[in-house]
């Protein structure tokens, strides 16, 4: 099994439900490795998750859309600190 296959087959929802901290879940709308539906499902399993989609990004938004990702992280950090 490839790494992408393992990600696709893995079911981490039970573990995610244990996360008790504000969490930012970000996905690129063109991500083929961890598609939007997968990340949305994981985010919904985390009680205090914020889910965001970056348009035009694939699997590595830190390289593909760094300014958009940075803005999301900064906004999340400000909210988590409040």
ABEGO torsion letter per residue (X at the ends): XBAAAAAAABBAAAAAAABABBBBBBBBAABAABBAAAAAAAAAABAABBBBBBBGBBABAAAABAAAAAAAAAAAAAAAAX
